Amino acid sequence: MGKGDKKTKRGKIVKGTYGKRRQSAKKRKKKSAADTENAAE
């Protein structure tokens, strides 16, 4: 497993693709300030 493996994060980086292991920045949900405060309690 490594650079040639399509199912690993490293393989996705080398290929330049996204998926479950390496999600694109667009898909990622940013935490708001309210979420962060609620999680701390």
N, CA, C and O atoms as a Tripos MOL2 file, in Angstrom:
@<TRIPOS>MOLECULE
protein
  164   163    41     0     0
PROTEIN
NO_CHARGES

@<TRIPOS>ATOM
      1 N           0.8350   -1.1820    0.0000 N.3       1 MET1
      2 CA          0.0000    0.0000    0.0000 C.3       1 MET1
      3 C           0.8810    1.2470    0.0000 C.2       1 MET1
      4 O           1.8350    1.3570    0.7700 O.2       1 MET1
      5 N           0.5470    2.1480   -0.8510 N.am      2 GLY2
      6 CA          1.3500    3.3620   -0.9120 C.3       2 GLY2
      7 C           0.9000    4.2830   -2.0270 C.2       2 GLY2
      8 O          -0.2930    4.5210   -2.2170 O.2       2 GLY2
      9 N           1.8630    4.7910   -2.7500 N.am      3 LYS3
     10 CA          1.5790    5.7920   -3.7840 C.3       3 LYS3
     11 C           0.6990    5.2700   -4.9210 C.2       3 LYS3
     12 O          -0.0810    6.0260   -5.5010 O.2       3 LYS3
     13 N           0.8210    4.0040   -5.2330 N.am      4 GLY4
     14 CA          0.0420    3.4580   -6.3460 C.3       4 GLY4
     15 C          -1.3330    2.9580   -5.9460 C.2       4 GLY4
     16 O          -2.1470    2.6260   -6.8080 O.2       4 GLY4
     17 N          -1.6020    2.9020   -4.6440 N.am      5 ASP5
     18 CA         -2.8670    2.3530   -4.1610 C.3       5 ASP5
     19 C          -3.9660    3.4150   -4.1910 C.2       5 ASP5
     20 O          -3.8820    4.4290   -3.4990 O.2       5 ASP5
     21 N          -4.9850    3.1700   -4.9920 N.am      6 LYS6
     22 CA         -6.0690    4.1320   -5.1640 C.3       6 LYS6
     23 C          -6.9080    4.3190   -3.9060 C.2       6 LYS6
     24 O          -7.5980    5.3290   -3.7650 O.2       6 LYS6
     25 N          -6.8550    3.3600   -2.9970 N.am      7 LYS7
     26 CA         -7.7250    3.4130   -1.8150 C.3       7 LYS7
     27 C          -7.1010    4.0890   -0.5970 C.2       7 LYS7
     28 O          -7.7550    4.2250    0.4360 O.2       7 LYS7
     29 N          -5.8450    4.5120   -0.7080 N.am      8 THR8
     30 CA         -5.1970    5.1670    0.4270 C.3       8 THR8
     31 C          -5.1240    6.6750    0.2120 C.2       8 THR8
     32 O          -5.2190    7.1580   -0.9160 O.2       8 THR8
     33 N          -4.9570    7.4070    1.3000 N.am      9 LYS9
     34 CA         -4.8590    8.8610    1.2160 C.3       9 LYS9
     35 C          -3.6630    9.2630    0.3620 C.2       9 LYS9
     36 O          -3.7600   10.1740   -0.4610 O.2       9 LYS9
     37 N          -2.5360    8.5850    0.5580 N.am     10 ARG10
     38 CA         -1.3150    8.8920   -0.2070 C.3      10 ARG10
     39 C          -1.5540    8.6590   -1.6990 C.2      10 ARG10
     40 O          -1.1310    9.4600   -2.5330 O.2      10 ARG10
     41 N          -2.2260    7.5720   -2.0280 N.am     11 GLY11
     42 CA         -2.5280    7.2740   -3.4230 C.3      11 GLY11
     43 C          -3.4190    8.3250   -4.0530 C.2      11 GLY11
     44 O          -3.2480    8.6800   -5.2190 O.2      11 GLY11
     45 N          -4.3770    8.8250   -3.2740 N.am     12 LYS12
     46 CA         -5.2830    9.8700   -3.7700 C.3      12 LYS12
     47 C          -4.5120   11.1640   -4.0250 C.2      12 LYS12
     48 O          -4.7520   11.8540   -5.0160 O.2      12 LYS12
     49 N          -3.5800   11.4860   -3.1180 N.am     13 ILE13
     50 CA         -2.7780   12.7040   -3.2840 C.3      13 ILE13
     51 C          -1.9520   12.5980   -4.5600 C.2      13 ILE13
     52 O          -1.8920   13.5510   -5.3370 O.2      13 ILE13
     53 N          -1.3130   11.4480   -4.7850 N.am     14 VAL14
     54 CA         -0.4740   11.2400   -5.9650 C.3      14 VAL14
     55 C          -1.3080   11.3200   -7.2410 C.2      14 VAL14
     56 O          -0.8980   11.9480   -8.2180 O.2      14 VAL14
     57 N          -2.4810   10.6800   -7.2300 N.am     15 LYS15
     58 CA         -3.3570   10.6990   -8.4030 C.3      15 LYS15
     59 C          -4.0420   12.0380   -8.6050 C.2      15 LYS15
     60 O          -4.3940   12.4000   -9.7270 O.2      15 LYS15
     61 N          -4.2340   12.7810   -7.5060 N.am     16 GLY16
     62 CA         -4.9090   14.0740   -7.5840 C.3      16 GLY16
     63 C          -6.4190   13.9420   -7.5710 C.2      16 GLY16
     64 O          -7.1310   14.7810   -8.1210 O.2      16 GLY16
     65 N          -6.9070   12.8730   -6.9340 N.am     17 THR17
     66 CA         -8.3500   12.6550   -6.8690 C.3      17 THR17
     67 C          -8.8260   12.7860   -5.4300 C.2      17 THR17
     68 O          -8.0290   12.8540   -4.4950 O.2      17 THR17
     69 N         -10.1390   12.8200   -5.2780 N.am     18 TYR18
     70 CA        -10.7560   12.9220   -3.9620 C.3      18 TYR18
     71 C         -11.7220   11.7630   -3.7660 C.2      18 TYR18
     72 O         -12.1370   11.1140   -4.7260 O.2      18 TYR18
     73 N         -12.0720   11.5150   -2.5180 N.am     19 GLY19
     74 CA        -13.0030   10.4430   -2.2030 C.3      19 GLY19
     75 C         -13.2520   10.3930   -0.7150 C.2      19 GLY19
     76 O         -13.1690   11.4120   -0.0290 O.2      19 GLY19
     77 N         -13.5580    9.2100   -0.2120 N.am     20 LYS20
     78 CA        -13.8420    9.0440    1.2080 C.3      20 LYS20
     79 C         -12.5840    9.2480    2.0540 C.2      20 LYS20
     80 O         -12.6370    9.8670    3.1170 O.2      20 LYS20
     81 N         -11.4810    8.7350    1.5880 N.am     21 ARG21
     82 CA        -10.2200    8.8320    2.3430 C.3      21 ARG21
     83 C          -9.6280   10.2370    2.3040 C.2      21 ARG21
     84 O          -8.9870   10.6810    3.2560 O.2      21 ARG21
     85 N          -9.8520   10.9240    1.1960 N.am     22 ARG22
     86 CA         -9.3030   12.2800    1.0410 C.3      22 ARG22
     87 C         -10.4100   13.1590    0.4820 C.2      22 ARG22
     88 O         -10.6140   13.2330   -0.7300 O.2      22 ARG22
     89 N         -11.1130   13.8170    1.3770 N.am     23 GLN23
     90 CA        -12.2340   14.6340    0.9420 C.3      23 GLN23
     91 C         -11.7600   15.9900    0.4560 C.2      23 GLN23
     92 O         -10.7740   16.5380    0.9500 O.2      23 GLN23
     93 N         -12.4870   16.5240   -0.5300 N.am     24 SER24
     94 CA        -12.1180   17.8310   -1.0590 C.3      24 SER24
     95 C         -12.5090   18.9150   -0.0650 C.2      24 SER24
     96 O         -13.3950   18.7120    0.7650 O.2      24 SER24
     97 N         -11.8620   20.0440   -0.1470 N.am     25 ALA25
     98 CA        -12.1000   21.1610    0.7710 C.3      25 ALA25
     99 C         -13.5420   21.6550    0.6570 C.2      25 ALA25
    100 O         -14.1150   22.1240    1.6400 O.2      25 ALA25
    101 N         -14.1290   21.5540   -0.5340 N.am     26 LYS26
    102 CA        -15.5010   21.9960   -0.7620 C.3      26 LYS26
    103 C         -16.4920   21.1810    0.0690 C.2      26 LYS26
    104 O         -17.4530   21.7240    0.6140 O.2      26 LYS26
    105 N         -16.2470   19.8730    0.1580 N.am     27 LYS27
    106 CA        -17.1660   18.9830    0.8620 C.3      27 LYS27
    107 C         -17.0970   19.1270    2.3720 C.2      27 LYS27
    108 O         -18.0960   18.9320    3.0640 O.2      27 LYS27
    109 N         -15.9200   19.4680    2.8860 N.am     28 ARG28
    110 CA        -15.7210   19.5430    4.3240 C.3      28 ARG28
    111 C         -16.5560   20.6470    4.9550 C.2      28 ARG28
    112 O         -16.5880   21.7700    4.4520 O.2      28 ARG28
    113 N         -17.2220   20.3370    6.0400 N.am     29 LYS29
    114 CA        -18.0770   21.2940    6.7250 C.3      29 LYS29
    115 C         -17.2740   22.0070    7.8040 C.2      29 LYS29
    116 O         -16.6560   21.3610    8.6510 O.2      29 LYS29
    117 N         -17.2800   23.3210    7.7740 N.am     30 LYS30
    118 CA        -16.5450   24.0870    8.7780 C.3      30 LYS30
    119 C         -17.4020   24.2260   10.0320 C.2      30 LYS30
    120 O         -18.6130   24.4330    9.9540 O.2      30 LYS30
    121 N         -16.7570   24.1070   11.1810 N.am     31 LYS31
    122 CA        -17.4740   24.2580   12.4490 C.3      31 LYS31
    123 C         -17.6440   25.7410   12.7440 C.2      31 LYS31
    124 O         -16.7080   26.5290   12.6060 O.2      31 LYS31
    125 N         -18.8470   26.1030   13.1500 N.am     32 SER32
    126 CA        -19.0850   27.4930   13.5190 C.3      32 SER32
    127 C         -18.6830   27.7030   14.9730 C.2      32 SER32
    128 O         -18.4210   26.7390   15.6920 O.2      32 SER32
    129 N         -18.6350   28.9360   15.4010 N.am     33 ALA33
    130 CA        -18.2480   29.2720   16.7700 C.3      33 ALA33
    131 C         -19.2530   28.6750   17.7630 C.2      33 ALA33
    132 O         -18.8650   28.2540   18.8530 O.2      33 ALA33
    133 N         -20.5190   28.6370   17.4020 N.am     34 ALA34
    134 CA        -21.5530   28.0920   18.2780 C.3      34 ALA34
    135 C         -21.3420   26.5880   18.4830 C.2      34 ALA34
    136 O         -21.5020   26.0880   19.5970 O.2      34 ALA34
    137 N         -20.9890   25.8730   17.4290 N.am     35 ASP35
    138 CA        -20.7380   24.4340   17.5330 C.3      35 ASP35
    139 C         -19.5630   24.1460   18.4460 C.2      35 ASP35
    140 O         -19.6090   23.2050   19.2390 O.2      35 ASP35
    141 N         -18.5230   24.9350   18.3450 N.am     36 THR36
    142 CA        -17.3250   24.7410   19.1430 C.3      36 THR36
    143 C         -17.6250   24.9650   20.6310 C.2      36 THR36
    144 O         -17.1480   24.2190   21.4860 O.2      36 THR36
    145 N         -18.4170   25.9950   20.9280 N.am     37 GLU37
    146 CA        -18.7730   26.2780   22.3200 C.3      37 GLU37
    147 C         -19.6390   25.1650   22.9090 C.2      37 GLU37
    148 O         -19.4510   24.7820   24.0640 O.2      37 GLU37
    149 N         -20.5770   24.6490   22.1320 N.am     38 ASN38
    150 CA        -21.4600   23.5920   22.6120 C.3      38 ASN38
    151 C         -20.7000   22.2920   22.8540 C.2      38 ASN38
    152 O         -21.0230   21.5480   23.7800 O.2      38 ASN38
    153 N         -19.7080   22.0170   22.0420 N.am     39 ALA39
    154 CA        -18.9200   20.7850   22.1930 C.3      39 ALA39
    155 C         -18.0570   20.8290   23.4530 C.2      39 ALA39
    156 O         -17.7740   19.7890   24.0470 O.2      39 ALA39
    157 N         -17.6410   22.0180   23.8600 N.am     40 ALA40
    158 CA        -16.7720   22.1650   25.0330 C.3      40 ALA40
    159 C         -17.5350   21.9170   26.3410 C.2      40 ALA40
    160 O         -16.9320   21.5440   27.3460 O.2      40 ALA40
    161 N         -18.8280   22.1180   26.3300 N.am     41 GLU41
    162 CA        -19.6270   21.9750   27.5650 C.3      41 GLU41
    163 C         -19.8510   20.5470   27.9730 C.2      41 GLU41
    164 O         -20.5010   20.2890   28.9860 O.2      41 GLU41
@<TRIPOS>BOND
     1     1     2 1
     2     2     3 1
     3     3     4 2
     4     3     5 am
     5     5     6 1
     6     6     7 1
     7     7     8 2
     8     7     9 am
     9     9    10 1
    10    10    11 1
    11    11    12 2
    12    11    13 am
    13    13    14 1
    14    14    15 1
    15    15    16 2
    16    15    17 am
    17    17    18 1
    18    18    19 1
    19    19    20 2
    20    19    21 am
    21    21    22 1
    22    22    23 1
    23    23    24 2
    24    23    25 am
    25    25    26 1
    26    26    27 1
    27    27    28 2
    28    27    29 am
    29    29    30 1
    30    30    31 1
    31    31    32 2
    32    31    33 am
    33    33    34 1
    34    34    35 1
    35    35    36 2
    36    35    37 am
    37    37    38 1
    38    38    39 1
    39    39    40 2
    40    39    41 am
    41    41    42 1
    42    42    43 1
    43    43    44 2
    44    43    45 am
    45    45    46 1
    46    46    47 1
    47    47    48 2
    48    47    49 am
    49    49    50 1
    50    50    51 1
    51    51    52 2
    52    51    53 am
    53    53    54 1
    54    54    55 1
    55    55    56 2
    56    55    57 am
    57    57    58 1
    58    58    59 1
    59    59    60 2
    60    59    61 am
    61    61    62 1
    62    62    63 1
    63    63    64 2
    64    63    65 am
    65    65    66 1
    66    66    67 1
    67    67    68 2
    68    67    69 am
    69    69    70 1
    70    70    71 1
    71    71    72 2
    72    71    73 am
    73    73    74 1
    74    74    75 1
    75    75    76 2
    76    75    77 am
    77    77    78 1
    78    78    79 1
    79    79    80 2
    80    79    81 am
    81    81    82 1
    82    82    83 1
    83    83    84 2
    84    83    85 am
    85    85    86 1
    86    86    87 1
    87    87    88 2
    88    87    89 am
    89    89    90 1
    90    90    91 1
    91    91    92 2
    92    91    93 am
    93    93    94 1
    94    94    95 1
    95    95    96 2
    96    95    97 am
    97    97    98 1
    98    98    99 1
    99    99   100 2
   100    99   101 am
   101   101   102 1
   102   102   103 1
   103   103   104 2
   104   103   105 am
   105   105   106 1
   106   106   107 1
   107   107   108 2
   108   107   109 am
   109   109   110 1
   110   110   111 1
   111   111   112 2
   112   111   113 am
   113   113   114 1
   114   114   115 1
   115   115   116 2
   116   115   117 am
   117   117   118 1
   118   118   119 1
   119   119   120 2
   120   119   121 am
   121   121   122 1
   122   122   123 1
   123   123   124 2
   124   123   125 am
   125   125   126 1
   126   126   127 1
   127   127   128 2
   128   127   129 am
   129   129   130 1
   130   130   131 1
   131   131   132 2
   132   131   133 am
   133   133   134 1
   134   134   135 1
   135   135   136 2
   136   135   137 am
   137   137   138 1
   138   138   139 1
   139   139   140 2
   140   139   141 am
   141   141   142 1
   142   142   143 1
   143   143   144 2
   144   143   145 am
   145   145   146 1
   146   146   147 1
   147   147   148 2
   148   147   149 am
   149   149   150 1
   150   150   151 1
   151   151   152 2
   152   151   153 am
   153   153   154 1
   154   154   155 1
   155   155   156 2
   156   155   157 am
   157   157   158 1
   158   158   159 1
   159   159   160 2
   160   159   161 am
   161   161   162 1
   162   162   163 1
   163   163   164 2
@<TRIPOS>SUBSTRUCTURE
     1 MET1         2 RESIDUE 1 A MET
     2 GLY2         6 RESIDUE 1 A GLY
     3 LYS3        10 RESIDUE 1 A LYS
     4 GLY4        14 RESIDUE 1 A GLY
     5 ASP5        18 RESIDUE 1 A ASP
     6 LYS6        22 RESIDUE 1 A LYS
     7 LYS7        26 RESIDUE 1 A LYS
     8 THR8        30 RESIDUE 1 A THR
     9 LYS9        34 RESIDUE 1 A LYS
    10 ARG10       38 RESIDUE 1 A ARG
    11 GLY11       42 RESIDUE 1 A GLY
    12 LYS12       46 RESIDUE 1 A LYS
    13 ILE13       50 RESIDUE 1 A ILE
    14 VAL14       54 RESIDUE 1 A VAL
    15 LYS15       58 RESIDUE 1 A LYS
    16 GLY16       62 RESIDUE 1 A GLY
    17 THR17       66 RESIDUE 1 A THR
    18 TYR18       70 RESIDUE 1 A TYR
    19 GLY19       74 RESIDUE 1 A GLY
    20 LYS20       78 RESIDUE 1 A LYS
    21 ARG21       82 RESIDUE 1 A ARG
    22 ARG22       86 RESIDUE 1 A ARG
    23 GLN23       90 RESIDUE 1 A GLN
    24 SER24       94 RESIDUE 1 A SER
    25 ALA25       98 RESIDUE 1 A ALA
    26 LYS26      102 RESIDUE 1 A LYS
    27 LYS27      106 RESIDUE 1 A LYS
    28 ARG28      110 RESIDUE 1 A ARG
    29 LYS29      114 RESIDUE 1 A LYS
    30 LYS30      118 RESIDUE 1 A LYS
    31 LYS31      122 RESIDUE 1 A LYS
    32 SER32      126 RESIDUE 1 A SER
    33 ALA33      130 RESIDUE 1 A ALA
    34 ALA34      134 RESIDUE 1 A ALA
    35 ASP35      138 RESIDUE 1 A ASP
    36 THR36      142 RESIDUE 1 A THR
    37 GLU37      146 RESIDUE 1 A GLU
    38 ASN38      150 RESIDUE 1 A ASN
    39 ALA39      154 RESIDUE 1 A ALA
    40 ALA40      158 RESIDUE 1 A ALA
    41 GLU41      162 RESIDUE 1 A GLU
